Amino acid sequence: MSVPTFYGKELRWKREAAGLSLEAFLEGSFYGKTYLSDIERGERRMPLDLARHADRVLGTDGFFERRCEDVRRARRGPHAAYFEKALEAERHAESIELWAPIILPGLLQTAPYARALVRSAHPAASGEWVEEKVTARLARARLFEDDHETPEYWAILHESLITEPFLAVQDMTAQLDHIAELADRHRITPQIVPRNSGAYPLMAASIMVMDFPDAPPLVYTEASYSGDTIDDPALVKQYRKAYDRLRAVALSPDTSLAMIKAAAEDYRNGKQGDRLE
C-alpha cells in the first residue's frame, strides 16, 4: 500500500470511528467533501491546515500533521519540491492553458527530449537519477490516454521550439510527430507564435493556467531551478488576460498543426536546414 493510500485509509477509519460524516468532519474548515474524499482515496495531498484540523477534530495528537510531509514527498516522487502543488493540480484540472517560449511543455515531451533537458540541468547526475526523472515526467502524460478524462489542454508554443532543434534529427522528428498525434486525437490544441510577431504579452515568462470544477484557478510559473504557484485572484486574473492576448497573437490551431507536421516532414527528409535559410 502506498503512503498516500495508507494515510487516506487511516483518516477515513478515524473519521468513521468518531461517527463523523464528510460534512460534519469538515465543519469549520475551508474544504469541500469532494476534496476530502480524494484525500481518503489517496488521490490528493493533505494540506497542512487540514491535517491540523483533522488532529483537532479527531483528537489524534498531531498524527496527521506529523505524517503530512511524508505523504507529500511520496506523491511528489522524483519531481522537484517546487513543482509539487502544480503536479497535483494538473491531475484535477478541468482545463490547462500553457505558454512555452523556450522549451516544450513537460506533458508533451518524448523521452529523448526530457532526457536532454534533465541532463543539461544536472550534468553531474547519475544515469539512474536522470532516468528516474525522465520516467516521472513521461508518467504525467497519462492524462492524455484514451481511458482518462482528459482536461482541455491548450499549448501556445514559440516557433523556435519546432524550427531550432537541440536533438538529433530522428529524435526531433519523433518529438514533433508526438505533438501532432496528440492534436489529431483531439487531446491537445496547439498554437504557434511566429518568430516575426514583434512584441507580445508574456515574452519573459512561461506560464500554466489551470481551472478546476471545484476550486479557484491557479497559475504556475517556472524558471530553471525554481517555480511558483500563484493563487492570488487579482494576479491570476492579470495572467489570464495576458494569456488571452497572447492567444490572439498566435496562429490558428489548424495552421499551427500544419506547421508542426511540415516541420516534422522537413526533419524526416533532411530538408530542415534549407527551410531555415
C-alpha positions in Angstrom: 0.0 0.0 0.0 1.4 3.4 -0.9 2.0 6.1 1.7 -0.9 8.3 0.4 -3.3 5.4 0.3 -2.4 4.3 3.8 -2.7 7.9 5.1 -6.1 8.3 3.4 -7.4 5.0 4.8 -6.3 5.9 8.3 -8.0 9.2 8.0 -11.3 7.6 6.9 -11.1 5.0 9.6 -10.5 7.6 12.3 -13.3 9.8 10.9 -15.9 6.9 10.7 -14.8 5.6 14.2 -15.7 9.1 15.5 -19.1 8.8 13.9 -18.5 11.8 11.6 -19.8 12.2 8.1 -17.6 14.1 5.5 -19.7 17.2 6.0 -19.5 17.0 9.8 -15.8 16.4 9.8 -15.2 19.4 7.5 -17.2 21.9 9.6 -15.0 24.8 10.5 -12.6 24.2 7.6 -12.5 25.7 4.1 -12.6 22.4 2.1 -15.4 20.5 0.4 -16.3 16.9 0.7 -15.0 16.0 -2.8 -11.6 17.3 -1.8 -11.6 15.2 1.4 -12.9 12.2 -0.4 -10.0 12.4 -2.8 -7.6 12.5 0.2 -9.1 9.5 1.7 -8.7 7.6 -1.5 -5.0 8.6 -1.7 -5.5 10.7 -4.8 -4.8 14.2 -3.3 -2.4 15.6 -0.8 -3.4 16.7 2.6 -2.8 20.5 3.1 -1.1 21.3 6.4 -4.1 23.3 7.7 -6.5 20.5 7.0 -4.1 18.0 8.7 -4.2 20.2 11.8 -7.9 20.4 11.6 -8.1 16.6 11.5 -6.0 16.3 14.6 -8.2 18.7 16.5 -11.4 17.2 15.4 -10.3 13.6 15.9 -8.1 14.1 18.9 -5.2 12.3 17.2 -2.4 14.3 19.0 -0.7 15.6 15.9 -0.7 12.3 14.0 -1.9 13.6 10.7 0.2 16.8 10.8 3.4 14.8 11.5 2.8 12.5 8.6 1.6 15.2 6.2 5.1 15.8 4.8 5.7 12.0 4.3 2.6 11.9 2.1 3.6 15.0 0.2 7.0 13.5 -0.6 5.5 10.2 -1.7 3.0 11.9 -4.0 5.8 14.2 -5.4 8.1 11.3 -6.2 11.2 12.3 -8.3 9.6 15.7 -9.2 11.1 18.9 -7.7 9.6 20.2 -4.5 8.6 23.5 -6.0 6.5 21.7 -8.7 4.5 19.7 -6.1 1.4 21.8 -6.0 1.3 22.2 -9.7 1.8 18.5 -10.2 -1.3 17.6 -8.2 -3.3 20.5 -9.6 -2.9 19.3 -13.2 -4.3 15.9 -12.3 -7.5 17.5 -11.2 -7.7 20.4 -13.7 -10.7 20.9 -15.9 -8.5 22.9 -18.3 -4.8 23.6 -18.7 -3.6 26.5 -20.8 0.1 26.8 -21.2 2.6 29.1 -22.9 6.0 27.7 -23.7 8.5 30.3 -25.2 11.8 28.3 -24.5 11.2 24.6 -24.1 8.4 22.3 -24.9 5.9 21.6 -22.0 6.7 18.6 -19.9 3.4 16.9 -20.7 4.3 17.0 -24.4 7.9 15.8 -24.2 9.2 12.5 -25.5 11.9 10.6 -23.6 14.8 11.9 -25.6 13.7 15.5 -25.2 13.1 15.1 -21.5 16.4 13.3 -21.1 18.3 16.1 -22.8 16.7 18.7 -20.6 17.4 16.9 -17.4 21.0 16.1 -18.3 21.6 19.7 -19.3 20.3 21.0 -16.0 22.1 18.3 -13.9 25.3 17.4 -15.8 26.9 15.5 -12.9 23.9 13.4 -12.0 24.0 9.6 -12.3 22.3 7.9 -15.3 19.9 6.2 -12.9 18.8 9.5 -11.3 18.3 11.1 -14.7 16.2 8.1 -15.9 14.1 8.3 -12.8 13.3 12.0 -13.6 12.5 11.2 -17.2 10.2 8.3 -16.3 8.3 10.5 -13.8 7.9 13.3 -16.4 6.6 10.9 -19.0 4.2 9.3 -16.5 2.4 12.7 -16.2 1.3 12.3 -19.8 -1.2 9.6 -18.8 -3.6 12.5 -18.7 -3.8 12.0 -22.5 -4.6 8.3 -22.5 -7.9 7.3 -24.1 -9.3 5.9 -20.9 -8.5 9.0 -18.9 -10.8 12.0 -18.6 -8.5 14.4 -20.4 -8.5 18.1 -19.4 -8.9 20.7 -22.1 -5.2 21.3 -22.9 -4.2 24.4 -24.9 -0.5 24.8 -25.6 0.9 28.0 -27.2 4.4 27.4 -28.4 7.0 29.7 -29.8 8.0 28.9 -33.4 11.6 28.4 -32.4 10.6 25.3 -30.5 9.9 23.5 -33.7 12.5 25.1 -36.0 15.6 25.3 -33.8 16.2 21.7 -32.6 18.7 20.6 -30.0 18.0 16.9 -30.6 19.2 14.6 -33.3 17.1 14.7 -36.4 15.3 11.4 -35.8 14.5 12.4 -32.2 13.2 15.8 -33.2 11.0 14.2 -35.9 9.6 11.8 -33.3 9.0 14.7 -30.9 7.0 16.7 -33.4 5.1 13.6 -34.6 4.1 13.0 -31.0 2.7 16.5 -30.6 0.9 16.2 -33.9 -0.6 12.8 -32.9 -2.0 14.2 -29.7 -3.5 17.1 -31.6 -5.0 14.7 -34.2 -6.6 12.7 -31.4 -8.1 16.0 -30.0 -6.1 15.6 -26.8 -4.4 19.0 -27.2 -4.9 22.2 -29.1 -1.5 23.7 -30.2 -0.9 27.2 -31.4 2.3 28.7 -32.7 3.6 32.3 -32.1 5.6 33.2 -35.2 9.1 34.5 -34.6 8.3 37.7 -36.5 5.4 38.6 -34.2 7.2 41.6 -32.7 6.4 42.4 -29.0 3.7 40.3 -27.4 2.4 39.5 -23.9 4.3 37.2 -21.6 7.6 37.4 -23.6 9.6 37.0 -20.4 7.6 34.2 -18.7 6.5 30.6 -19.3 3.1 30.0 -17.5 0.5 27.4 -17.0 -3.1 28.4 -16.1 -5.3 25.7 -14.5 -9.0 25.8 -14.0 -10.9 23.4 -11.8 -14.6 22.4 -11.3 -14.4 22.7 -7.6 -11.6 25.2 -6.8 -10.3 28.6 -7.8 -7.9 28.8 -10.8 -4.1 28.6 -10.3 -1.2 30.0 -12.3 2.2 28.2 -12.3 5.4 30.0 -13.5 8.8 28.3 -13.7 12.5 29.1 -14.2 15.4 26.7 -14.5 15.6 25.7 -10.8 12.5 27.2 -9.3 8.8 27.6 -9.7 5.9 29.4 -8.2 2.2 28.6 -7.8 0.1 31.7 -7.8 -3.5 31.7 -6.4 -4.0 35.4 -5.6 -7.2 36.2 -7.6 -6.0 39.6 -8.8 -2.7 38.3 -10.1 -4.3 35.2 -11.6 -6.8 37.5 -13.5 -3.9 39.6 -14.8 -2.1 36.5 -16.1 -5.3 35.2 -17.6 -5.8 38.5 -19.6 -2.2 38.4 -20.8 -2.6 34.8 -21.9 -5.8 35.6 -23.8 -4.0 38.5 -25.6 -1.1 36.1 -26.4 -3.6 33.7 -27.9 -4.7 36.4 -30.3 -1.1 36.9 -31.5 -0.7 33.2 -32.2 -1.6 31.4 -35.5 -4.8 29.4 -35.6 -4.8 25.9 -34.3 -5.2 24.4 -37.8 -2.4 26.5 -39.3 -0.2 25.7 -36.3 -0.8 22.0 -36.6 0.0 22.1 -40.3 3.2 24.0 -39.4 4.2 21.3 -36.9 3.6 18.5 -39.3 5.5 20.3 -42.1 8.5 20.8 -39.7 8.4 17.1 -38.8 8.5 16.2 -42.5 11.4 18.5 -43.1 13.4 16.8 -40.4 12.4 13.4 -41.7 13.5 14.3 -45.2 16.7 16.1 -44.2 15.4 19.5 -45.5 15.3 21.4 -42.3 18.5 23.3 -42.9 17.2 24.6 -46.3 13.8 25.6 -44.8 15.5 27.6 -42.0 17.6 29.5 -44.6 
